[in-house]
């Protein structure tokens, strides 16, 4: 359903949707398992600046 919703959309809109989905996912993950564990899980993929890439959600907790 998500794929069908994004097909035919502009690349800018698809990129923004991807960004928002990733932020939402990381915020939910941090809520469920904690910020520190979430950062430790994401660090191998995102590097040491994982908390900056995850969005502002971590700063609000």
N, CA, C and O atoms as a Tripos MOL2 file, in Angstrom:
@<TRIPOS>MOLECULE
protein
  244   243    61     0     0
PROTEIN
NO_CHARGES

@<TRIPOS>ATOM
      1 N           0.8070   -1.1790    0.0000 N.3       1 UNK1
      2 CA          0.0000    0.0000    0.0000 C.3       1 UNK1
      3 C           0.8670    1.2670    0.0000 C.2       1 UNK1
      4 O           0.5510    2.2290   -0.7000 O.2       1 UNK1
      5 N           1.9380    1.2730    0.7670 N.am      2 UNK2
      6 CA          2.8270    2.4310    0.7780 C.3       2 UNK2
      7 C           3.4620    2.6140   -0.5890 C.2       2 UNK2
      8 O           3.5280    3.7290   -1.1080 O.2       2 UNK2
      9 N           3.9230    1.5290   -1.1620 N.am      3 UNK3
     10 CA          4.5460    1.6150   -2.4840 C.3       3 UNK3
     11 C           3.5800    2.2000   -3.5000 C.2       3 UNK3
     12 O           3.9560    3.0680   -4.2880 O.2       3 UNK3
     13 N           2.3470    1.7340   -3.4860 N.am      4 UNK4
     14 CA          1.3410    2.2470   -4.4080 C.3       4 UNK4
     15 C           1.0860    3.7310   -4.1700 C.2       4 UNK4
     16 O           0.8520    4.4840   -5.1160 O.2       4 UNK4
     17 N           1.1320    4.1470   -2.9150 N.am      5 UNK5
     18 CA          0.9050    5.5610   -2.5920 C.3       5 UNK5
     19 C           2.0410    6.4480   -3.0890 C.2       5 UNK5
     20 O           1.8140    7.6020   -3.4530 O.2       5 UNK5
     21 N           3.2480    5.9220   -3.1070 N.am      6 UNK6
     22 CA          4.4020    6.7240   -3.4940 C.3       6 UNK6
     23 C           4.7220    6.6590   -4.9860 C.2       6 UNK6
     24 O           5.4190    7.5270   -5.5110 O.2       6 UNK6
     25 N           4.2150    5.6330   -5.6700 N.am      7 UNK7
     26 CA          4.4750    5.5290   -7.1070 C.3       7 UNK7
     27 C           3.8730    6.7280   -7.8220 C.2       7 UNK7
     28 O           2.7340    7.1190   -7.5640 O.2       7 UNK7
     29 N           4.6370    7.2900   -8.7030 N.am      8 UNK8
     30 CA          4.1730    8.4240   -9.4680 C.3       8 UNK8
     31 C           4.3540    9.7720   -8.7730 C.2       8 UNK8
     32 O           4.0550   10.8160   -9.3510 O.2       8 UNK8
     33 N           4.8440    9.7470   -7.5310 N.am      9 UNK9
     34 CA          5.0910   11.0000   -6.8100 C.3       9 UNK9
     35 C           6.4630   11.5500   -7.2140 C.2       9 UNK9
     36 O           7.2900   10.8330   -7.7780 O.2       9 UNK9
     37 N           6.6830   12.7960   -6.9250 N.am     10 UNK10
     38 CA          7.9760   13.4040   -7.2620 C.3      10 UNK10
     39 C           9.0720   12.8130   -6.3680 C.2      10 UNK10
     40 O           8.8040   12.4010   -5.2390 O.2      10 UNK10
     41 N          10.2900   12.7750   -6.8740 N.am     11 UNK11
     42 CA         11.3950   12.2800   -6.0480 C.3      11 UNK11
     43 C          11.5440   13.0560   -4.7390 C.2      11 UNK11
     44 O          11.8950   12.4740   -3.7130 O.2      11 UNK11
     45 N          11.2850   14.3430   -4.7660 N.am     12 UNK12
     46 CA         11.3830   15.1500   -3.5540 C.3      12 UNK12
     47 C          10.3680   14.6980   -2.5180 C.2      12 UNK12
     48 O          10.6970   14.5860   -1.3380 O.2      12 UNK12
     49 N           9.1500   14.4380   -2.9410 N.am     13 UNK13
     50 CA          8.1060   13.9870   -2.0210 C.3      13 UNK13
     51 C           8.4250   12.6000   -1.4700 C.2      13 UNK13
     52 O           8.2290   12.3420   -0.2820 O.2      13 UNK13
     53 N           8.9090   11.7210   -2.3160 N.am     14 UNK14
     54 CA          9.2700   10.3740   -1.8710 C.3      14 UNK14
     55 C          10.4270   10.4380   -0.8700 C.2      14 UNK14
     56 O          10.4250    9.7150    0.1260 O.2      14 UNK14
     57 N          11.4040   11.2920   -1.1260 N.am     15 UNK15
     58 CA         12.5270   11.4520   -0.2020 C.3      15 UNK15
     59 C          12.0560   11.9860    1.1480 C.2      15 UNK15
     60 O          12.4970   11.5080    2.1930 O.2      15 UNK15
     61 N          11.1730   12.9630    1.1310 N.am     16 UNK16
     62 CA         10.6450   13.5170    2.3830 C.3      16 UNK16
     63 C           9.8450   12.4630    3.1480 C.2      16 UNK16
     64 O           9.9520   12.3760    4.3710 O.2      16 UNK16
     65 N           9.0500   11.6700    2.4460 N.am     17 UNK17
     66 CA          8.2830   10.5990    3.0930 C.3      17 UNK17
     67 C           9.2310    9.5820    3.7160 C.2      17 UNK17
     68 O           8.9950    9.1200    4.8330 O.2      17 UNK17
     69 N          10.3020    9.2270    3.0080 N.am     18 UNK18
     70 CA         11.2990    8.2980    3.5290 C.3      18 UNK18
     71 C          11.9380    8.8520    4.7960 C.2      18 UNK18
     72 O          12.1040    8.1340    5.7820 O.2      18 UNK18
     73 N          12.2880   10.1130    4.7620 N.am     19 UNK19
     74 CA         12.9090   10.7640    5.9190 C.3      19 UNK19
     75 C          11.9690   10.7360    7.1280 C.2      19 UNK19
     76 O          12.3910   10.4040    8.2360 O.2      19 UNK19
     77 N          10.7200   11.0790    6.9190 N.am     20 UNK20
     78 CA          9.7520   11.0940    8.0150 C.3      20 UNK20
     79 C           9.4900    9.6960    8.5660 C.2      20 UNK20
     80 O           9.3460    9.5250    9.7760 O.2      20 UNK20
     81 N           9.4270    8.6990    7.6880 N.am     21 UNK21
     82 CA          9.2410    7.3230    8.1450 C.3      21 UNK21
     83 C          10.4270    6.8520    8.9760 C.2      21 UNK21
     84 O          10.2480    6.1670    9.9830 O.2      21 UNK21
     85 N          11.6310    7.2150    8.5620 N.am     22 UNK22
     86 CA         12.8300    6.8210    9.3110 C.3      22 UNK22
     87 C          12.8720    7.4870   10.6780 C.2      22 UNK22
     88 O          13.2230    6.8450   11.6680 O.2      22 UNK22
     89 N          12.5220    8.7500   10.7440 N.am     23 UNK23
     90 CA         12.4750    9.4480   12.0310 C.3      23 UNK23
     91 C          11.4270    8.8190   12.9430 C.2      23 UNK23
     92 O          11.6680    8.6040   14.1310 O.2      23 UNK23
     93 N          10.2640    8.5280   12.3720 N.am     24 UNK24
     94 CA          9.1980    7.9050   13.1640 C.3      24 UNK24
     95 C           9.6450    6.5490   13.6940 C.2      24 UNK24
     96 O           9.4280    6.2330   14.8640 O.2      24 UNK24
     97 N          10.2690    5.7490   12.8330 N.am     25 UNK25
     98 CA         10.7490    4.4310   13.2460 C.3      25 UNK25
     99 C          11.7650    4.5350   14.3810 C.2      25 UNK25
    100 O          11.6600    3.8220   15.3790 O.2      25 UNK25
    101 N          12.7510    5.4280   14.2290 N.am     26 UNK26
    102 CA         13.7720    5.5270   15.2650 C.3      26 UNK26
    103 C          13.1970    6.0810   16.5680 C.2      26 UNK26
    104 O          13.6270    5.6820   17.6510 O.2      26 UNK26
    105 N          12.2380    6.9880   16.4750 N.am     27 UNK27
    106 CA         11.5930    7.5020   17.6960 C.3      27 UNK27
    107 C          10.8140    6.4020   18.4120 C.2      27 UNK27
    108 O          10.8710    6.3000   19.6380 O.2      27 UNK27
    109 N          10.0940    5.5870   17.6620 N.am     28 UNK28
    110 CA          9.3430    4.4800   18.2700 C.3      28 UNK28
    111 C          10.3110    3.4730   18.8810 C.2      28 UNK28
    112 O          10.0950    2.9970   19.9960 O.2      28 UNK28
    113 N          11.3700    3.1510   18.1570 N.am     29 UNK29
    114 CA         12.3580    2.2080   18.6730 C.3      29 UNK29
    115 C          12.9800    2.7230   19.9650 C.2      29 UNK29
    116 O          13.1430    1.9670   20.9230 O.2      29 UNK29
    117 N          13.3270    4.0020   19.9940 N.am     30 UNK30
    118 CA         13.9120    4.5860   21.2090 C.3      30 UNK30
    119 C          12.9220    4.5600   22.3640 C.2      30 UNK30
    120 O          13.3140    4.3570   23.5140 O.2      30 UNK30
    121 N          11.6550    4.7630   22.0720 N.am     31 UNK31
    122 CA         10.6320    4.6940   23.1180 C.3      31 UNK31
    123 C          10.5090    3.2800   23.6740 C.2      31 UNK31
    124 O          10.3360    3.0960   24.8790 O.2      31 UNK31
    125 N          10.5990    2.2910   22.8040 N.am     32 UNK32
    126 CA         10.4150    0.8990   23.2290 C.3      32 UNK32
    127 C          11.6270    0.3200   23.9460 C.2      32 UNK32
    128 O          11.4810   -0.3730   24.9520 O.2      32 UNK32
    129 N          12.8330    0.6040   23.4280 N.am     33 UNK33
    130 CA         14.0170   -0.0460   23.9970 C.3      33 UNK33
    131 C          15.0040    0.9340   24.6240 C.2      33 UNK33
    132 O          15.9950    0.5180   25.2240 O.2      33 UNK33
    133 N          14.7430    2.2090   24.4930 N.am     34 UNK34
    134 CA         15.6190    3.2220   25.0740 C.3      34 UNK34
    135 C          16.5270    3.8540   24.0410 C.2      34 UNK34
    136 O          16.9120    3.2380   23.0470 O.2      34 UNK34
    137 N          16.8550    5.1010   24.3120 N.am     35 UNK35
    138 CA         17.6850    5.8770   23.3920 C.3      35 UNK35
    139 C          19.0820    5.2970   23.2370 C.2      35 UNK35
    140 O          19.5910    5.1910   22.1220 O.2      35 UNK35
    141 N          19.7040    4.9230   24.3480 N.am     36 UNK36
    142 CA         21.0780    4.4210   24.2990 C.3      36 UNK36
    143 C          21.1880    3.1400   23.4720 C.2      36 UNK36
    144 O          22.0910    3.0140   22.6460 O.2      36 UNK36
    145 N          20.2810    2.1940   23.6870 N.am     37 UNK37
    146 CA         20.3220    0.9490   22.9220 C.3      37 UNK37
    147 C          20.0180    1.2010   21.4500 C.2      37 UNK37
    148 O          20.6330    0.5880   20.5780 O.2      37 UNK37
    149 N          19.0780    2.0950   21.1650 N.am     38 UNK38
    150 CA         18.7680    2.4370   19.7760 C.3      38 UNK38
    151 C          19.9940    3.0170   19.0830 C.2      38 UNK38
    152 O          20.3030    2.6400   17.9520 O.2      38 UNK38
    153 N          20.6870    3.9210   19.7440 N.am     39 UNK39
    154 CA         21.8980    4.5180   19.1650 C.3      39 UNK39
    155 C          22.9570    3.4470   18.9350 C.2      39 UNK39
    156 O          23.6190    3.4410   17.8970 O.2      39 UNK39
    157 N          23.1220    2.5440   19.8950 N.am     40 UNK40
    158 CA         24.1120    1.4680   19.7400 C.3      40 UNK40
    159 C          23.7700    0.5400   18.5830 C.2      40 UNK40
    160 O          24.6670    0.0310   17.9110 O.2      40 UNK40
    161 N          22.4920    0.3190   18.3470 N.am     41 UNK41
    162 CA         22.0730   -0.5290   17.2250 C.3      41 UNK41
    163 C          22.3160    0.1790   15.8930 C.2      41 UNK41
    164 O          22.7590   -0.4470   14.9290 O.2      41 UNK41
    165 N          22.0330    1.4630   15.8370 N.am     42 UNK42
    166 CA         22.1370    2.2050   14.5840 C.3      42 UNK42
    167 C          23.5520    2.6790   14.2580 C.2      42 UNK42
    168 O          23.8550    2.9680   13.1010 O.2      42 UNK42
    169 N          24.4160    2.7610   15.2620 N.am     43 UNK43
    170 CA         25.7710    3.2820   15.0620 C.3      43 UNK43
    171 C          26.5500    2.5510   13.9650 C.2      43 UNK43
    172 O          27.2110    3.2230   13.1730 O.2      43 UNK43
    173 N          26.5140    1.2180   13.8690 N.am     44 UNK44
    174 CA         27.2790    0.5640   12.7930 C.3      44 UNK44
    175 C          26.8520    1.0050   11.3900 C.2      44 UNK44
    176 O          27.6720    1.0420   10.4730 O.2      44 UNK44
    177 N          25.5860    1.3330   11.2250 N.am     45 UNK45
    178 CA         25.1030    1.7480    9.9070 C.3      45 UNK45
    179 C          25.2810    3.2380    9.6680 C.2      45 UNK45
    180 O          25.5580    3.6550    8.5430 O.2      45 UNK45
    181 N          25.1280    4.0420   10.7060 N.am     46 UNK46
    182 CA         25.1060    5.4950   10.5480 C.3      46 UNK46
    183 C          26.3550    6.1870   11.0470 C.2      46 UNK46
    184 O          26.5280    7.3820   10.8070 O.2      46 UNK46
    185 N          27.2260    5.4770   11.7290 N.am     47 UNK47
    186 CA         28.4350    6.1010   12.2420 C.3      47 UNK47
    187 C          28.2160    6.7440   13.6020 C.2      47 UNK47
    188 O          27.1620    6.5860   14.2170 O.2      47 UNK47
    189 N          29.2210    7.4640   14.0580 N.am     48 UNK48
    190 CA         29.1900    8.0370   15.3990 C.3      48 UNK48
    191 C          28.1940    9.1640   15.5790 C.2      48 UNK48
    192 O          27.8290    9.4800   16.7110 O.2      48 UNK48
    193 N          27.7420    9.7800   14.4960 N.am     49 UNK49
    194 CA         26.7940   10.8810   14.6120 C.3      49 UNK49
    195 C          25.3460   10.4070   14.4860 C.2      49 UNK49
    196 O          24.4890   11.1410   13.9940 O.2      49 UNK49
    197 N          25.0780    9.1800   14.9320 N.am     50 UNK50
    198 CA         23.7570    8.5830   14.7950 C.3      50 UNK50
    199 C          22.6650    9.4300   15.4480 C.2      50 UNK50
    200 O          21.5660    9.5280   14.9010 O.2      50 UNK50
    201 N          22.9290   10.0330   16.5790 N.am     51 UNK51
    202 CA         21.8970   10.8210   17.2470 C.3      51 UNK51
    203 C          21.5550   12.0650   16.4430 C.2      51 UNK51
    204 O          20.4240   12.5470   16.5170 O.2      51 UNK51
    205 N          22.5050   12.6010   15.6730 N.am     52 UNK52
    206 CA         22.2180   13.7390   14.8020 C.3      52 UNK52
    207 C          21.3800   13.3120   13.6050 C.2      52 UNK52
    208 O          20.4870   14.0460   13.1810 O.2      52 UNK52
    209 N          21.6570   12.1440   13.0610 N.am     53 UNK53
    210 CA         20.9320   11.6590   11.8860 C.3      53 UNK53
    211 C          19.5340   11.1770   12.2220 C.2      53 UNK53
    212 O          18.6540   11.1930   11.3620 O.2      53 UNK53
    213 N          19.3170   10.7530   13.4420 N.am     54 UNK54
    214 CA         18.0140   10.1960   13.8140 C.3      54 UNK54
    215 C          16.9390   11.2640   13.9070 C.2      54 UNK54
    216 O          15.7520   10.9390   13.9020 O.2      54 UNK54
    217 N          17.3150   12.4900   13.9890 N.am     55 UNK55
    218 CA         16.3290   13.5600   14.0800 C.3      55 UNK55
    219 C          16.2960   14.1600   15.4670 C.2      55 UNK55
    220 O          17.0930   13.8000   16.3330 O.2      55 UNK55
    221 N          15.3860   15.0580   15.6680 N.am     56 UNK56
    222 CA         15.2750   15.7760   16.9220 C.3      56 UNK56
    223 C          14.5350   14.9850   17.9880 C.2      56 UNK56
    224 O          14.4800   15.4100   19.1420 O.2      56 UNK56
    225 N          13.9660   13.8420   17.6250 N.am     57 UNK57
    226 CA         13.1760   13.0680   18.5740 C.3      57 UNK57
    227 C          13.9430   12.6660   19.8160 C.2      57 UNK57
    228 O          13.3940   12.6800   20.9180 O.2      57 UNK57
    229 N          15.2200   12.3030   19.6500 N.am     58 UNK58
    230 CA         16.0150   11.8880   20.8030 C.3      58 UNK58
    231 C          16.2070   13.0290   21.7780 C.2      58 UNK58
    232 O          16.2820   12.7990   22.9850 O.2      58 UNK58
    233 N          16.2870   14.2350   21.2920 N.am     59 UNK59
    234 CA         16.5420   15.3680   22.1610 C.3      59 UNK59
    235 C          15.3210   15.7140   23.0230 C.2      59 UNK59
    236 O          15.4540   16.3770   24.0510 O.2      59 UNK59
    237 N          14.1460   15.2690   22.6080 N.am     60 UNK60
    238 CA         12.9250   15.6120   23.3170 C.3      60 UNK60
    239 C          12.5920   14.6400   24.4530 C.2      60 UNK60
    240 O          11.6360   14.8610   25.1970 O.2      60 UNK60
    241 N          13.3650   13.5810   24.5860 N.am     61 UNK61
    242 CA         13.0460   12.5730   25.5960 C.3      61 UNK61
    243 C          13.7660   12.8170   26.8850 C.2      61 UNK61
    244 O          13.6030   12.0540   27.8370 O.2      61 UNK61
@<TRIPOS>BOND
     1     1     2 1
     2     2     3 1
     3     3     4 2
     4     3     5 am
     5     5     6 1
     6     6     7 1
     7     7     8 2
     8     7     9 am
     9     9    10 1
    10    10    11 1
    11    11    12 2
    12    11    13 am
    13    13    14 1
    14    14    15 1
    15    15    16 2
    16    15    17 am
    17    17    18 1
    18    18    19 1
    19    19    20 2
    20    19    21 am
    21    21    22 1
    22    22    23 1
    23    23    24 2
    24    23    25 am
    25    25    26 1
    26    26    27 1
    27    27    28 2
    28    27    29 am
    29    29    30 1
    30    30    31 1
    31    31    32 2
    32    31    33 am
    33    33    34 1
    34    34    35 1
    35    35    36 2
    36    35    37 am
    37    37    38 1
    38    38    39 1
    39    39    40 2
    40    39    41 am
    41    41    42 1
    42    42    43 1
    43    43    44 2
    44    43    45 am
    45    45    46 1
    46    46    47 1
    47    47    48 2
    48    47    49 am
    49    49    50 1
    50    50    51 1
    51    51    52 2
    52    51    53 am
    53    53    54 1
    54    54    55 1
    55    55    56 2
    56    55    57 am
    57    57    58 1
    58    58    59 1
    59    59    60 2
    60    59    61 am
    61    61    62 1
    62    62    63 1
    63    63    64 2
    64    63    65 am
    65    65    66 1
    66    66    67 1
    67    67    68 2
    68    67    69 am
    69    69    70 1
    70    70    71 1
    71    71    72 2
    72    71    73 am
    73    73    74 1
    74    74    75 1
    75    75    76 2
    76    75    77 am
    77    77    78 1
    78    78    79 1
    79    79    80 2
    80    79    81 am
    81    81    82 1
    82    82    83 1
    83    83    84 2
    84    83    85 am
    85    85    86 1
    86    86    87 1
    87    87    88 2
    88    87    89 am
    89    89    90 1
    90    90    91 1
    91    91    92 2
    92    91    93 am
    93    93    94 1
    94    94    95 1
    95    95    96 2
    96    95    97 am
    97    97    98 1
    98    98    99 1
    99    99   100 2
   100    99   101 am
   101   101   102 1
   102   102   103 1
   103   103   104 2
   104   103   105 am
   105   105   106 1
   106   106   107 1
   107   107   108 2
   108   107   109 am
   109   109   110 1
   110   110   111 1
   111   111   112 2
   112   111   113 am
   113   113   114 1
   114   114   115 1
   115   115   116 2
   116   115   117 am
   117   117   118 1
   118   118   119 1
   119   119   120 2
   120   119   121 am
   121   121   122 1
   122   122   123 1
   123   123   124 2
   124   123   125 am
   125   125   126 1
   126   126   127 1
   127   127   128 2
   128   127   129 am
   129   129   130 1
   130   130   131 1
   131   131   132 2
   132   131   133 am
   133   133   134 1
   134   134   135 1
   135   135   136 2
   136   135   137 am
   137   137   138 1
   138   138   139 1
   139   139   140 2
   140   139   141 am
   141   141   142 1
   142   142   143 1
   143   143   144 2
   144   143   145 am
   145   145   146 1
   146   146   147 1
   147   147   148 2
   148   147   149 am
   149   149   150 1
   150   150   151 1
   151   151   152 2
   152   151   153 am
   153   153   154 1
   154   154   155 1
   155   155   156 2
   156   155   157 am
   157   157   158 1
   158   158   159 1
   159   159   160 2
   160   159   161 am
   161   161   162 1
   162   162   163 1
   163   163   164 2
   164   163   165 am
   165   165   166 1
   166   166   167 1
   167   167   168 2
   168   167   169 am
   169   169   170 1
   170   170   171 1
   171   171   172 2
   172   171   173 am
   173   173   174 1
   174   174   175 1
   175   175   176 2
   176   175   177 am
   177   177   178 1
   178   178   179 1
   179   179   180 2
   180   179   181 am
   181   181   182 1
   182   182   183 1
   183   183   184 2
   184   183   185 am
   185   185   186 1
   186   186   187 1
   187   187   188 2
   188   187   189 am
   189   189   190 1
   190   190   191 1
   191   191   192 2
   192   191   193 am
   193   193   194 1
   194   194   195 1
   195   195   196 2
   196   195   197 am
   197   197   198 1
   198   198   199 1
   199   199   200 2
   200   199   201 am
   201   201   202 1
   202   202   203 1
   203   203   204 2
   204   203   205 am
   205   205   206 1
   206   206   207 1
   207   207   208 2
   208   207   209 am
   209   209   210 1
   210   210   211 1
   211   211   212 2
   212   211   213 am
   213   213   214 1
   214   214   215 1
   215   215   216 2
   216   215   217 am
   217   217   218 1
   218   218   219 1
   219   219   220 2
   220   219   221 am
   221   221   222 1
   222   222   223 1
   223   223   224 2
   224   223   225 am
   225   225   226 1
   226   226   227 1
   227   227   228 2
   228   227   229 am
   229   229   230 1
   230   230   231 1
   231   231   232 2
   232   231   233 am
   233   233   234 1
   234   234   235 1
   235   235   236 2
   236   235   237 am
   237   237   238 1
   238   238   239 1
   239   239   240 2
   240   239   241 am
   241   241   242 1
   242   242   243 1
   243   243   244 2
@<TRIPOS>SUBSTRUCTURE
     1 UNK1         2 RESIDUE 1 A UNK
     2 UNK2         6 RESIDUE 1 A UNK
     3 UNK3        10 RESIDUE 1 A UNK
     4 UNK4        14 RESIDUE 1 A UNK
     5 UNK5        18 RESIDUE 1 A UNK
     6 UNK6        22 RESIDUE 1 A UNK
     7 UNK7        26 RESIDUE 1 A UNK
     8 UNK8        30 RESIDUE 1 A UNK
     9 UNK9        34 RESIDUE 1 A UNK
    10 UNK10       38 RESIDUE 1 A UNK
    11 UNK11       42 RESIDUE 1 A UNK
    12 UNK12       46 RESIDUE 1 A UNK
    13 UNK13       50 RESIDUE 1 A UNK
    14 UNK14       54 RESIDUE 1 A UNK
    15 UNK15       58 RESIDUE 1 A UNK
    16 UNK16       62 RESIDUE 1 A UNK
    17 UNK17       66 RESIDUE 1 A UNK
    18 UNK18       70 RESIDUE 1 A UNK
    19 UNK19       74 RESIDUE 1 A UNK
    20 UNK20       78 RESIDUE 1 A UNK
    21 UNK21       82 RESIDUE 1 A UNK
    22 UNK22       86 RESIDUE 1 A UNK
    23 UNK23       90 RESIDUE 1 A UNK
    24 UNK24       94 RESIDUE 1 A UNK
    25 UNK25       98 RESIDUE 1 A UNK
    26 UNK26      102 RESIDUE 1 A UNK
    27 UNK27      106 RESIDUE 1 A UNK
    28 UNK28      110 RESIDUE 1 A UNK
    29 UNK29      114 RESIDUE 1 A UNK
    30 UNK30      118 RESIDUE 1 A UNK
    31 UNK31      122 RESIDUE 1 A UNK
    32 UNK32      126 RESIDUE 1 A UNK
    33 UNK33      130 RESIDUE 1 A UNK
    34 UNK34      134 RESIDUE 1 A UNK
    35 UNK35      138 RESIDUE 1 A UNK
    36 UNK36      142 RESIDUE 1 A UNK
    37 UNK37      146 RESIDUE 1 A UNK
    38 UNK38      150 RESIDUE 1 A UNK
    39 UNK39      154 RESIDUE 1 A UNK
    40 UNK40      158 RESIDUE 1 A UNK
    41 UNK41      162 RESIDUE 1 A UNK
    42 UNK42      166 RESIDUE 1 A UNK
    43 UNK43      170 RESIDUE 1 A UNK
    44 UNK44      174 RESIDUE 1 A UNK
    45 UNK45      178 RESIDUE 1 A UNK
    46 UNK46      182 RESIDUE 1 A UNK
    47 UNK47      186 RESIDUE 1 A UNK
    48 UNK48      190 RESIDUE 1 A UNK
    49 UNK49      194 RESIDUE 1 A UNK
    50 UNK50      198 RESIDUE 1 A UNK
    51 UNK51      202 RESIDUE 1 A UNK
    52 UNK52      206 RESIDUE 1 A UNK
    53 UNK53      210 RESIDUE 1 A UNK
    54 UNK54      214 RESIDUE 1 A UNK
    55 UNK55      218 RESIDUE 1 A UNK
    56 UNK56      222 RESIDUE 1 A UNK
    57 UNK57      226 RESIDUE 1 A UNK
    58 UNK58      230 RESIDUE 1 A UNK
    59 UNK59      234 RESIDUE 1 A UNK
    60 UNK60      238 RESIDUE 1 A UNK
    61 UNK61      242 RESIDUE 1 A UNK
